[in-house]
Amino acid sequence: MKKEILYILSVFLILCTVSAAFAVSGANDFTVPMGFEETNANEDLANYNHDGLAHNVHIMIQQFDSFDEAKEEMYDSIDYNGNMSIFYDEDYGDLGYEEIVQDSGKYYLISIYSMGHHTGSYTEHALDDVEDGIKDFNELNHITPLALQ
């Protein structure tokens, strides 16, 4: 009887360890803040949209095999906030934050941005919306961005 209990307990612990190791295994496995709806998602790329905010905010998560690959895909930074890059695309008016995180041997480029409607300039209010979004995202997923500089 003790042998059976020990065996069952061992199997249970192994299963718990394996499932914890694969808690986040793809771009579509992250938890997004309330109000964001999936527009498309798979293991390598996931997109989410939140139309309810004053500034239409999007989350894009891309999976890469290396830090360098992820960093190559980032927008040109206009500033940094800790380990997060702030970008502004003058052509499209996109304003946002980007970061790179690592999980289970993969690297993820997380972009949270307000799309368009800022062509030529942007407001601090729009930047506050995306900053709140990336902070919520990181807290929900218990992640810390890697150093970019």
NUMARLUM-394755 format. One record per residue: z, y, x of N, C-alpha, C, O in turn. Coordinates in nm, 4 decimals, padded with zeros to 6 digits. Each point is the difference from the previous one (the first is absolute). Example, Ala and Ser with C-alpha at 12.3 -4.5 7.8 and 13.67 -1.06 7.14 Angstrom:
BEGIN
+----------+----------+----------+----------+----------+----------+----------+----------+----------+----------+----------+----------+
:      nc3 :      nc2 :      nc1 :     cac3 :     cac2 :     cac1 :      cc3 :      cc2 :      cc1 :      oc3 :      oc2 :      oc1 :
+----------+----------+----------+----------+----------+----------+----------+----------+----------+----------+----------+----------+
:  00.7800 : -00.5690 :  01.3190 :  00.0000 :  00.1190 : -00.0890 :  00.0000 :  00.1200 :  00.0900 :  00.0665 : -00.0019 :  00.1036 :
: -00.1385 :  00.1069 : -00.1386 :  00.0060 :  00.1190 :  00.0820 :  00.0730 :  00.1090 : -00.0770 :  00.0169 :  00.1108 :  00.0509 :
+----------+----------+----------+----------+----------+----------+----------+----------+----------+----------+----------+----------+
//
This chain:
BEGIN
+----------+----------+----------+----------+----------+----------+----------+----------+----------+----------+----------+----------+
:      nc3 :      nc2 :      nc1 :     cac3 :     cac2 :     cac1 :      cc3 :      cc2 :      cc1 :      oc3 :      oc2 :      oc1 :
+----------+----------+----------+----------+----------+----------+----------+----------+----------+----------+----------+----------+
:  00.0000 : -00.1198 :  00.0824 :  00.0000 :  00.1198 : -00.0824 :  00.0000 :  00.1260 :  00.0867 : -00.0749 :  00.0939 : -00.0270 :
:  00.1600 : -00.0916 :  00.1325 :  00.0051 :  00.1162 :  00.0886 : -00.1338 :  00.0188 :  00.0709 : -00.0438 :  00.1126 :  00.0235 :
: -00.0199 : -00.2237 :  00.0100 : -00.1285 :  00.0065 :  00.0682 : -00.1054 :  00.0644 : -00.0900 : -00.0804 :  00.0802 :  00.0475 :
:  00.0794 : -00.1139 : -00.1760 : -00.0965 :  00.0558 : -00.0948 :  00.0226 :  00.1506 : -00.0188 : -00.0956 :  00.0775 : -00.0042 :
:  00.2198 : -00.0377 : -00.0066 :  00.0314 :  00.1415 : -00.0165 : -00.0420 :  00.0779 :  00.1245 : -00.0564 :  00.1089 : -00.0106 :
:  00.0837 : -00.1640 :  00.1267 : -00.0385 :  00.0644 :  00.1252 : -00.1523 :  00.0123 :  00.0096 : -00.0513 :  00.1025 :  00.0449 :
: -00.0202 : -00.2056 : -00.0865 : -00.1454 :  00.0012 :  00.0010 : -00.0531 :  00.1078 : -00.0955 : -00.0884 :  00.0773 :  00.0371 :
:  00.1409 : -00.0720 : -00.1572 : -00.0447 :  00.0987 : -00.0998 :  00.0296 :  00.1408 :  00.0490 : -00.0830 :  00.0900 : -00.0125 :
:  00.2012 : -00.0719 :  00.0680 :  00.0371 :  00.1306 :  00.0530 : -00.0914 :  00.0417 :  00.1151 : -00.0381 :  00.1167 :  00.0098 :
:  00.0031 : -00.2102 :  00.0761 : -00.0898 :  00.0283 :  00.1125 : -00.1383 :  00.0414 : -00.0491 : -00.0574 :  00.0968 :  00.0499 :
:  00.0042 : -00.1694 : -00.1470 : -00.1317 :  00.0328 : -00.0565 :  00.0038 :  00.1385 : -00.0641 : -00.0918 :  00.0800 :  00.0180 :
:  00.1977 : -00.0525 : -00.0923 :  00.0145 :  00.1308 : -00.0643 :  00.0012 :  00.1128 :  00.1032 : -00.0680 :  00.1010 : -00.0184 :
:  00.1432 : -00.1167 :  00.1248 :  00.0064 :  00.1031 :  00.1043 : -00.1342 :  00.0201 :  00.0683 : -00.0373 :  00.1132 :  00.0310 :
: -00.0350 : -00.2202 : -00.0073 : -00.1332 :  00.0103 :  00.0611 : -00.0945 :  00.0757 : -00.0930 : -00.0743 :  00.0872 :  00.0451 :
:  00.0764 : -00.1193 : -00.1727 : -00.0860 :  00.0689 : -00.0972 :  00.0342 :  00.1481 : -00.0090 : -00.0899 :  00.0835 : -00.0089 :
:  00.2176 : -00.0500 :  00.0111 :  00.0416 :  00.1409 : -00.0035 : -00.0494 :  00.0746 :  00.1234 : -00.0470 :  00.1133 : -00.0099 :
:  00.0577 : -00.1758 :  00.1234 : -00.0443 :  00.0624 :  00.1252 : -00.1502 :  00.0232 : -00.0019 : -00.0465 :  00.1076 :  00.0378 :
: -00.0294 : -00.2061 : -00.0810 : -00.1462 :  00.0117 : -00.0051 : -00.0414 :  00.1066 : -00.0997 : -00.0887 :  00.0799 :  00.0300 :
:  00.1497 : -00.0759 : -00.1473 : -00.0385 :  00.0992 : -00.1002 :  00.0371 :  00.1408 :  00.0459 : -00.0727 :  00.0946 : -00.0301 :
:  00.1825 : -00.0784 :  00.1013 :  00.0364 :  00.1324 :  00.0519 : -00.0986 :  00.0449 :  00.1064 : -00.0301 :  00.1189 :  00.0096 :
: -00.0201 : -00.2102 :  00.0692 : -00.0957 :  00.0349 :  00.1048 : -00.1314 :  00.0497 : -00.0581 : -00.0712 :  00.0773 :  00.0641 :
:  00.0389 : -00.1209 : -00.1844 : -00.1256 :  00.0394 : -00.0631 :  00.0213 :  00.0979 : -00.1148 : -00.0835 :  00.0081 : -00.0901 :
:  00.1917 :  00.0648 :  00.0917 :  00.0296 :  00.0936 : -00.1088 : -00.1121 :  00.1021 : -00.0161 : -00.0409 :  00.0281 : -00.1127 :
: -00.0090 :  00.0274 :  00.2208 : -00.1152 :  00.0897 : -00.0036 : -00.1044 : -00.0615 :  00.0911 :  00.0175 : -00.0029 :  00.1219 :
: -00.1259 : -00.0464 : -00.1799 : -00.1002 : -00.0660 :  00.0818 : -00.1382 :  00.0607 : -00.0153 : -00.0936 : -00.0411 :  00.0686 :
:  00.0797 :  00.1371 : -00.1563 : -00.1296 :  00.0627 : -00.0189 :  00.0156 :  00.1403 : -00.0548 :  00.1087 :  00.0406 : -00.0409 :
: -00.2191 :  00.0330 :  00.0405 :  00.0027 :  00.1382 : -00.0465 :  00.0441 :  00.0111 : -00.1454 :  00.0570 :  00.1015 : -00.0399 :
: -00.0825 : -00.2034 : -00.0380 :  00.0336 :  00.0042 : -00.1420 :  00.1402 : -00.0512 : -00.0305 :  00.0372 : -00.0100 : -00.1170 :
:  00.0414 : -00.0226 :  00.2192 :  00.1332 : -00.0545 : -00.0219 :  00.1118 :  00.1026 :  00.0121 :  00.1169 : -00.0356 : -00.0149 :
: -00.1487 :  00.1602 :  00.0411 :  00.1014 :  00.1037 :  00.0082 :  00.0403 :  00.0444 : -00.1406 : -00.0781 : -00.0123 : -00.0944 :
:  00.1985 :  00.0630 :  00.0814 :  00.0472 :  00.0567 : -00.1256 : -00.0350 :  00.1484 : -00.0003 :  00.0246 :  00.0696 :  00.0986 :
: -00.0813 : -00.0210 : -00.2076 : -00.0350 :  00.1418 : -00.0099 :  00.0970 :  00.0692 : -00.0954 :  00.0544 : -00.0640 : -00.0900 :
: -00.0324 :  00.1941 :  00.1088 :  00.0908 :  00.0731 : -00.0889 : -00.0472 : -00.0023 : -00.1452 : -00.1181 : -00.0205 : -00.0282 :
:  00.2117 :  00.0417 : -00.0621 : -00.0326 :  00.0029 : -00.1441 : -00.1080 :  00.1029 : -00.0292 : -00.0045 :  00.1064 :  00.0617 :
: -00.0813 : -00.1389 : -00.1554 : -00.1056 :  00.0910 : -00.0421 : -00.1333 : -00.0247 :  00.0680 : -00.1029 :  00.0493 : -00.0462 :
:  00.1028 : -00.1254 :  00.1558 : -00.1251 : -00.0313 :  00.0686 : -00.0615 : -00.1248 : -00.0612 :  00.0679 : -00.1003 : -00.0220 :
: -00.1975 :  00.1082 : -00.0051 : -00.0726 : -00.1138 : -00.0557 : -00.1032 : -00.0487 :  00.0999 : -00.0656 :  00.0791 :  00.0677 :
:  00.0525 : -00.2097 : -00.0600 : -00.0963 : -00.0616 :  00.0911 : -00.1413 :  00.0278 : -00.0476 : -00.0325 : -00.0221 : -00.1166 :
: -00.0526 :  00.0711 :  00.2082 : -00.1417 :  00.0180 : -00.0336 : -00.0835 : -00.1120 :  00.0603 : -00.1009 : -00.0404 : -00.0578 :
:  00.1416 : -00.0091 :  00.1721 : -00.0564 : -00.1220 :  00.0571 :  00.0928 : -00.0450 :  00.1124 :  00.0601 :  00.0825 :  00.0688 :
: -00.0492 : -00.2119 : -00.0511 :  00.0903 : -00.0488 :  00.1041 : -00.0388 : -00.1403 :  00.0427 : -00.0339 : -00.0852 : -00.0820 :
:  00.0397 :  00.0636 :  00.2127 : -00.0147 : -00.1335 :  00.0562 :  00.0826 : -00.0044 :  00.1286 :  00.0767 :  00.0923 :  00.0270 :
: -00.0912 : -00.1959 :  00.0505 :  00.0834 : -00.0170 :  00.1191 : -00.0238 :  00.1079 :  00.1054 :  00.0932 :  00.0373 :  00.0712 :
: -00.2161 :  00.0136 : -00.0599 : -00.0338 :  00.0960 :  00.1058 :  00.0031 :  00.1462 : -00.0429 :  00.0157 :  00.0880 :  00.0846 :
: -00.0301 : -00.0601 : -00.2136 : -00.0066 :  00.1376 : -00.0482 :  00.0537 :  00.0077 : -00.1423 : -00.0384 : -00.0789 : -00.0864 :
:  00.1274 :  00.1747 :  00.0629 :  00.0542 :  00.0193 : -00.1345 :  00.0024 :  00.1493 : -00.0305 :  00.0336 :  00.0809 :  00.0865 :
: -00.0690 : -00.0447 : -00.2087 : -00.0002 :  00.1394 : -00.0450 :  00.0796 :  00.0124 : -00.1284 : -00.0082 : -00.0849 : -00.0888 :
:  00.0857 :  00.1929 :  00.0807 :  00.0821 :  00.0277 : -00.1173 : -00.0152 :  00.1481 : -00.0338 : -00.0218 :  00.0830 :  00.0883 :
:  00.0334 : -00.0511 : -00.2168 : -00.0219 :  00.1358 : -00.0475 :  00.1140 :  00.0418 : -00.0923 :  00.0516 : -00.0815 : -00.0765 :
: -00.0123 :  00.2090 :  00.0839 :  00.1009 :  00.0561 : -00.0900 : -00.0554 :  00.1305 : -00.0554 :  00.0063 :  00.1036 :  00.0662 :
: -00.0602 : -00.1085 : -00.1873 : -00.0595 :  00.1181 : -00.0626 :  00.1037 :  00.0897 : -00.0661 : -00.0316 :  00.1129 : -00.0374 :
:  00.1552 : -00.1610 :  00.0224 :  00.1010 :  00.0741 : -00.0740 :  00.0628 :  00.1144 :  00.0762 :  00.0672 :  00.0835 : -00.0605 :
: -00.0863 : -00.0764 :  00.1899 :  00.0575 :  00.1089 :  00.0781 : -00.0891 :  00.1238 : -00.0100 : -00.1167 : -00.0095 : -00.0379 :
:  00.1718 :  00.1237 :  00.0717 : -00.0772 :  00.1244 : -00.0041 : -00.1231 : -00.0094 :  00.0897 : -00.1041 :  00.0589 : -00.0292 :
:  00.1171 : -00.1335 :  00.1381 : -00.1109 : -00.0217 :  00.0918 : -00.0292 : -00.1494 :  00.0002 :  00.0876 : -00.0804 :  00.0318 :
: -00.2090 :  00.0432 : -00.0667 : -00.0400 : -00.1399 : -00.0082 :  00.0256 : -00.0697 :  00.1333 : -00.0721 :  00.0245 :  00.0968 :
:  00.1735 : -00.1109 : -00.0900 :  00.0434 : -00.0604 :  00.1252 : -00.0466 : -00.1450 :  00.0092 :  00.0082 : -00.0753 : -00.0970 :
: -00.0569 :  00.0375 :  00.2142 : -00.0508 : -00.1344 :  00.0254 :  00.0736 : -00.0633 :  00.1171 :  00.0482 :  00.0688 :  00.0900 :
: -00.0406 : -00.2015 : -00.0932 :  00.0519 : -00.0773 :  00.1128 : -00.1099 : -00.0966 :  00.0415 : -00.0564 : -00.0710 : -00.0833 :
:  00.0266 :  00.0690 :  00.2124 : -00.0946 : -00.0971 :  00.0535 :  00.0700 : -00.0753 :  00.1123 :  00.0580 :  00.0605 :  00.0901 :
: -00.0640 : -00.1929 : -00.0965 :  00.0622 : -00.0853 :  00.1004 : -00.1094 : -00.0866 :  00.0612 : -00.0694 : -00.0732 : -00.0706 :
:  00.0547 :  00.0823 :  00.2030 : -00.1004 : -00.0788 :  00.0704 :  00.0685 : -00.0887 :  00.1034 :  00.0905 :  00.0443 :  00.0707 :
: -00.1338 : -00.1685 : -00.0626 :  00.0578 : -00.0955 :  00.0947 : -00.0892 : -00.0122 :  00.1231 : -00.1225 : -00.0061 : -00.0111 :
:  00.1862 :  00.0025 :  00.1302 : -00.0714 : -00.0131 :  00.1263 :  00.0704 : -00.1014 :  00.0893 :  00.1169 : -00.0326 : -00.0203 :
: -00.1903 : -00.0162 :  00.1189 :  00.0568 : -00.0954 :  00.0960 :  00.0741 :  00.0683 :  00.1139 :  00.0820 : -00.0635 :  00.0664 :
: -00.1093 :  00.1935 : -00.0419 :  00.0661 :  00.0676 :  00.1107 :  00.0351 :  00.1437 : -00.0377 : -00.0585 :  00.0585 : -00.0912 :
:  00.1549 : -00.0039 :  00.1635 :  00.0406 :  00.1395 : -00.0179 : -00.1177 :  00.0927 :  00.0287 : -00.0239 :  00.0952 : -00.0743 :
: -00.0492 : -00.1227 :  00.1813 : -00.1124 :  00.0860 :  00.0393 : -00.1090 :  00.0047 : -00.1069 : -00.0566 :  00.1061 : -00.0266 :
:  00.0270 : -00.2211 : -00.0347 : -00.1003 : -00.0022 : -00.1076 :  00.0448 :  00.0884 : -00.1159 : -00.0795 :  00.0762 : -00.0550 :
:  00.2061 : -00.0865 :  00.0185 :  00.0528 :  00.0809 : -00.1103 : -00.0051 :  00.1485 :  00.0357 : -00.0386 :  00.0826 : -00.0826 :
:  00.0769 : -00.0493 :  00.2036 :  00.0039 :  00.1406 :  00.0417 : -00.1392 :  00.0614 :  00.0034 : -00.0159 :  00.1183 : -00.0302 :
: -00.0848 : -00.1968 :  00.0665 : -00.1387 :  00.0493 :  00.0016 : -00.0472 :  00.0438 : -00.1383 : -00.0847 :  00.0886 : -00.0113 :
:  00.1382 : -00.1492 : -00.0925 : -00.0421 :  00.0305 : -00.1371 :  00.0715 :  00.1194 : -00.0615 : -00.0333 :  00.0416 : -00.1110 :
:  00.1317 :  00.0141 :  00.1820 :  00.0759 :  00.1126 : -00.0538 : -00.0831 :  00.1280 :  00.0009 : -00.0891 :  00.0182 :  00.0830 :
:  00.1210 :  00.0697 : -00.1778 : -00.0576 :  00.1342 :  00.0000 :  00.0500 :  00.0757 :  00.1224 :  00.1006 : -00.0374 :  00.0603 :
: -00.1713 :  00.1439 : -00.0240 :  00.0494 :  00.0896 :  00.1042 :  00.1223 :  00.0720 : -00.0542 : -00.0022 :  00.0531 : -00.1111 :
:  00.1064 : -00.0518 :  00.1883 :  00.1271 :  00.0560 : -00.0433 :  00.0031 :  00.1520 :  00.0147 : -00.0509 :  00.0554 :  00.0974 :
:  00.1123 :  00.0118 : -00.1970 :  00.0249 :  00.1438 :  00.0143 :  00.1449 :  00.0244 :  00.0416 :  00.0348 :  00.1089 :  00.0456 :
:  00.0503 : -00.2125 : -00.0621 :  00.1412 :  00.0129 :  00.0361 :  00.0638 : -00.1386 : -00.0070 : -00.0624 : -00.0958 : -00.0457 :
:  00.1860 :  00.0865 :  00.0909 :  00.0757 : -00.1245 : -00.0082 :  00.1354 :  00.0272 : -00.0629 :  00.0586 :  00.1067 :  00.0185 :
: -00.0099 : -00.2045 : -00.0928 :  00.1337 :  00.0040 : -00.0577 :  00.0658 : -00.1309 :  00.0415 : -00.0145 : -00.1014 : -00.0682 :
:  00.0863 :  00.1033 :  00.1789 :  00.0557 : -00.1240 :  00.0539 : -00.1135 : -00.0892 :  00.0459 : -00.0852 :  00.0431 :  00.0775 :
:  00.0830 : -00.1673 : -00.1245 : -00.1053 : -00.0947 :  00.0363 : -00.1132 : -00.0023 : -00.1023 : -00.0782 : -00.0949 : -00.0047 :
:  00.0696 :  00.1994 : -00.0771 : -00.1059 :  00.0107 : -00.0990 : -00.0939 :  00.1144 :  00.0381 :  00.0435 :  00.1048 :  00.0478 :
: -00.1701 : -00.1268 : -00.0694 : -00.1022 :  00.1000 :  00.0276 : -00.0326 :  00.0736 : -00.1296 : -00.0085 : -00.0615 : -00.1063 :
: -00.0095 :  00.1917 :  00.1151 : -00.0436 :  00.0791 : -00.1153 : -00.1467 :  00.0354 :  00.0230 : -00.0364 :  00.0480 :  00.1073 :
: -00.0473 : -00.0714 : -00.2074 : -00.1418 :  00.0313 :  00.0154 : -00.0494 :  00.0863 : -00.1154 :  00.0579 :  00.0012 : -00.1087 :
: -00.1655 :  00.0703 :  00.1350 : -00.0682 :  00.0798 : -00.1024 : -00.1491 : -00.0108 :  00.0252 : -00.0483 :  00.0394 :  00.1062 :
: -00.0242 : -00.0920 : -00.2022 : -00.1444 : -00.0147 :  00.0101 : -00.0643 :  00.1186 : -00.0709 : -00.0044 :  00.0046 : -00.1229 :
: -00.0456 :  00.0919 :  00.2012 : -00.0575 :  00.1217 : -00.0578 : -00.1241 : -00.0280 : -00.0843 : -00.0257 :  00.0717 : -00.0966 :
: -00.0513 : -00.1742 :  00.1311 : -00.1220 : -00.0308 : -00.0749 :  00.0302 : -00.0453 : -00.1422 : -00.0689 :  00.0397 : -00.0940 :
:  00.1716 : -00.1226 :  00.0778 :  00.0311 : -00.0551 : -00.1317 :  00.1274 :  00.0574 : -00.0615 :  00.0279 : -00.0234 : -00.1176 :
:  00.0483 :  00.0974 :  00.1952 :  00.1231 :  00.0576 : -00.0518 :  00.1133 : -00.1006 : -00.0100 :  00.0983 :  00.0252 : -00.0697 :
: -00.1096 : -00.1378 :  00.1372 :  00.1063 : -00.1013 : -00.0021 :  00.1112 :  00.0400 :  00.0954 : -00.0259 :  00.0392 :  00.1137 :
:  00.1487 : -00.0491 : -00.1600 :  00.1171 :  00.0376 :  00.0769 :  00.0993 : -00.1144 : -00.0054 :  00.0310 : -00.0489 : -00.1086 :
:  00.0198 :  00.0049 :  00.2232 :  00.0917 : -00.1125 : -00.0080 :  00.0747 : -00.0336 :  00.1260 : -00.0087 :  00.0680 :  00.1023 :
:  00.0823 : -00.1759 : -00.1142 :  00.0776 : -00.0573 :  00.1090 : -00.0564 : -00.1374 :  00.0326 : -00.0458 : -00.0724 : -00.0884 :
:  00.0497 :  00.0377 :  00.2168 : -00.0381 : -00.1342 :  00.0431 :  00.1047 : -00.0529 :  00.0965 :  00.0657 :  00.0754 :  00.0717 :
: -00.0524 : -00.2058 : -00.0721 :  00.0917 : -00.0665 :  00.0916 : -00.0520 : -00.1400 :  00.0267 : -00.0836 : -00.0521 : -00.0739 :
:  00.1342 : -00.0078 :  00.1803 : -00.0328 : -00.1388 :  00.0313 :  00.1306 : -00.0769 :  00.0042 :  00.0965 :  00.0417 :  00.0640 :
: -00.0950 : -00.1550 : -00.1336 :  00.1160 : -00.0886 :  00.0016 : -00.0456 : -00.1383 :  00.0439 : -00.1178 : -00.0342 : -00.0102 :
:  00.2123 : -00.0445 :  00.0590 : -00.0308 : -00.1363 :  00.0425 :  00.0834 : -00.0966 : -00.0817 :  00.1180 :  00.0236 : -00.0257 :
: -00.1815 : -00.1335 : -00.0150 :  00.0701 : -00.1045 : -00.0721 : -00.0713 : -00.1324 :  00.0228 : -00.1221 : -00.0088 : -00.0136 :
:  00.1972 : -00.0922 :  00.0476 : -00.0520 : -00.1364 :  00.0175 : -00.1216 : -00.0052 :  00.0922 : -00.0954 : -00.0733 : -00.0262 :
:  00.0992 :  00.1511 :  00.1341 : -00.1080 : -00.0030 :  00.0977 : -00.1229 :  00.0807 : -00.0379 : -00.0967 :  00.0030 :  00.0762 :
:  00.0974 :  00.0615 : -00.1901 : -00.1119 :  00.0839 : -00.0437 :  00.0437 :  00.1456 :  00.0000 :  00.1191 :  00.0301 : -00.0073 :
: -00.2158 :  00.0591 :  00.0155 :  00.0255 :  00.1435 : -00.0027 : -00.0625 :  00.0565 : -00.1263 : -00.1099 : -00.0391 : -00.0392 :
:  00.1810 :  00.1315 : -00.0241 : -00.0462 :  00.0583 : -00.1256 : -00.0051 :  00.1511 :  00.0134 :  00.0980 :  00.0641 :  00.0377 :
: -00.2152 : -00.0079 : -00.0696 : -00.0167 :  00.1438 : -00.0076 :  00.0285 :  00.0390 : -00.1442 : -00.0720 : -00.0393 : -00.0918 :
:  00.1774 :  00.1167 :  00.0733 :  00.0383 :  00.0455 : -00.1331 : -00.0414 :  00.1460 : -00.0109 :  00.0440 :  00.0836 :  00.0789 :
: -00.1286 : -00.0531 : -00.1768 : -00.0434 :  00.1377 : -00.0251 :  00.0421 :  00.0380 : -00.1411 : -00.0342 : -00.0681 : -00.0966 :
:  00.1083 :  00.1767 :  00.0858 :  00.0356 :  00.0533 : -00.1316 : -00.0516 :  00.1424 : -00.0016 :  00.0357 :  00.0815 :  00.0851 :
: -00.1219 : -00.0519 : -00.1846 : -00.0670 :  00.1290 :  00.0027 : -00.0293 :  00.0517 : -00.1395 : -00.0100 : -00.0757 : -00.0966 :
: -00.0033 :  00.2061 :  00.0896 : -00.0426 :  00.0682 : -00.1213 : -00.1489 :  00.0246 :  00.0158 : -00.0439 :  00.0652 :  00.0947 :
: -00.0325 : -00.1177 : -00.1881 : -00.1454 : -00.0011 :  00.0163 : -00.0651 :  00.1233 : -00.0609 :  00.0169 :  00.0298 : -00.1182 :
: -00.0914 :  00.0404 :  00.2014 : -00.0803 :  00.1126 : -00.0462 :  00.0813 :  00.1160 : -00.0557 :  00.1220 :  00.0052 :  00.0159 :
: -00.1888 :  00.0848 : -00.0792 :  00.0603 :  00.1149 : -00.0682 :  00.0698 :  00.0961 :  00.0953 :  00.0686 :  00.0915 : -00.0457 :
: -00.0838 : -00.1092 :  00.1756 :  00.0635 :  00.0895 :  00.0964 : -00.1048 :  00.0533 :  00.0982 :  00.0351 :  00.0507 :  00.1066 :
: -00.1612 : -00.0618 : -00.1412 : -00.1055 :  00.0340 :  00.0947 :  00.0191 :  00.1419 :  00.0537 :  00.0124 :  00.0961 : -00.0758 :
: -00.0104 : -00.0863 :  00.2075 :  00.0163 :  00.1285 :  00.0666 :  00.1438 :  00.0320 :  00.0340 :  00.0261 :  00.0701 :  00.0978 :
:  00.0673 : -00.1199 : -00.1763 :  00.1417 :  00.0242 :  00.0279 :  00.0830 : -00.1032 : -00.0769 : -00.0527 : -00.0754 : -00.0818 :
:  00.1796 :  00.0736 :  00.1086 :  00.0879 : -00.0885 : -00.0739 :  00.1329 :  00.0685 : -00.0233 :  00.0322 :  00.0991 :  00.0656 :
:  00.0439 : -00.1515 : -00.1581 :  00.1291 :  00.0599 : -00.0325 :  00.1129 : -00.0862 :  00.0549 : -00.0158 : -00.1207 :  00.0186 :
:  00.1283 :  00.1833 :  00.0066 :  00.1182 : -00.0743 :  00.0438 :  00.0477 : -00.0948 : -00.1095 :  00.0568 : -00.1052 :  00.0296 :
: -00.0795 :  00.1418 : -00.1565 :  00.0409 : -00.0868 : -00.1108 : -00.0761 : -00.1327 :  00.0047 :  00.0583 : -00.1059 : -00.0229 :
: -00.1875 :  00.1116 :  00.0523 : -00.0795 : -00.1227 :  00.0108 :  00.0505 : -00.0846 :  00.1164 :  00.0084 : -00.1223 : -00.0113 :
:  00.0248 :  00.1857 :  00.1217 :  00.0518 : -00.0724 :  00.1161 :  00.1358 : -00.0632 : -00.0322 :  00.0291 : -00.1107 :  00.0452 :
:  00.0535 :  00.1804 : -00.1228 :  00.1301 : -00.0551 : -00.0409 : -00.0177 : -00.1264 : -00.0832 :  00.0748 : -00.0962 :  00.0173 :
: -00.1743 :  00.0950 : -00.1087 : -00.0257 : -00.1185 : -00.0832 : -00.0314 : -00.1227 :  00.0854 :  00.0540 : -00.1079 : -00.0240 :
: -00.1402 :  00.1242 :  00.1223 : -00.0376 : -00.1154 :  00.0824 :  00.1127 : -00.0391 :  00.0953 :  00.0168 : -00.1179 :  00.0310 :
:  00.0604 :  00.2161 :  00.0156 :  00.1137 : -00.0327 :  00.0860 :  00.1034 : -00.0814 : -00.0768 :  00.0531 : -00.0981 :  00.0520 :
: -00.0245 :  00.1382 : -00.1751 :  00.0928 : -00.0772 : -00.0837 : -00.0532 : -00.1405 : -00.0234 :  00.0758 : -00.0969 :  00.0008 :
: -00.2066 :  00.0863 : -00.0217 : -00.0618 : -00.1301 : -00.0249 :  00.0138 : -00.0951 :  00.1181 :  00.0318 : -00.1174 : -00.0190 :
: -00.0550 :  00.1660 :  00.1402 :  00.0076 : -00.0896 :  00.1158 :  00.1452 : -00.0366 :  00.0315 :  00.0278 : -00.1114 :  00.0444 :
:  00.0642 :  00.2047 : -00.0674 :  00.1415 : -00.0317 :  00.0206 :  00.0471 : -00.1050 : -00.1004 :  00.0733 : -00.0919 :  00.0368 :
: -00.1146 :  00.1043 : -00.1633 :  00.0341 : -00.1000 : -00.1016 : -00.0591 : -00.1361 :  00.0359 :  00.0667 : -00.1028 : -00.0117 :
: -00.1924 :  00.1035 :  00.0554 : -00.0683 : -00.1232 :  00.0383 :  00.0759 : -00.0706 :  00.1120 :  00.0242 : -00.1204 : -00.0074 :
:  00.0130 :  00.1948 :  00.1105 :  00.0710 : -00.0588 :  00.1136 :  00.1360 : -00.0555 : -00.0409 :  00.0408 : -00.1069 :  00.0455 :
:  00.0284 :  00.1802 : -00.1312 :  00.1313 : -00.0447 : -00.0458 : -00.0117 : -00.1281 : -00.0838 :  00.0784 : -00.0932 :  00.0177 :
: -00.1748 :  00.0890 : -00.1075 : -00.0202 : -00.1184 : -00.0844 : -00.0324 : -00.1246 :  00.0815 :  00.0405 : -00.1107 : -00.0355 :
: -00.1136 :  00.1294 :  00.1447 : -00.0450 : -00.1134 :  00.0802 :  00.0861 : -00.0235 :  00.1236 : -00.0269 : -00.0914 :  00.0780 :
:  00.1295 :  00.1729 : -00.0600 :  00.0917 : -00.0139 :  00.1146 : -00.0787 : -00.0017 :  00.1312 :  00.0188 : -00.0877 :  00.0843 :
: -00.1070 :  00.1863 : -00.0691 : -00.0824 :  00.0081 :  00.1201 :  00.0221 :  00.1327 :  00.0721 :  00.0395 :  00.1000 : -00.0599 :
: -00.0657 : -00.1026 :  00.1874 :  00.0081 :  00.1195 :  00.0846 : -00.1326 :  00.0107 :  00.0736 : -00.0450 : -00.0971 :  00.0609 :
: -00.0182 :  00.2143 : -00.0658 : -00.1281 :  00.0160 :  00.0686 :  00.0163 : -00.0082 :  00.1515 :  00.1028 :  00.0383 :  00.0558 :
: -00.2075 : -00.0894 :  00.0089 : -00.0036 : -00.0078 :  00.1458 : -00.0328 :  00.1378 :  00.0587 : -00.0628 :  00.0827 : -00.0661 :
:  00.1049 : -00.0593 :  00.1879 : -00.0279 :  00.1276 :  00.0674 : -00.1507 :  00.0163 :  00.0187 : -00.0678 : -00.0928 :  00.0442 :
:  00.0160 :  00.2094 : -00.0774 : -00.1431 :  00.0283 :  00.0110 : -00.0339 :  00.0798 :  00.1246 : -00.1134 : -00.0055 :  00.0477 :
:  00.2082 :  00.0786 :  00.0052 : -00.0278 :  00.0882 :  00.1140 :  00.0449 : -00.0631 :  00.1286 : -00.0152 :  00.0596 :  00.1066 :
+----------+----------+----------+----------+----------+----------+----------+----------+----------+----------+----------+----------+
//
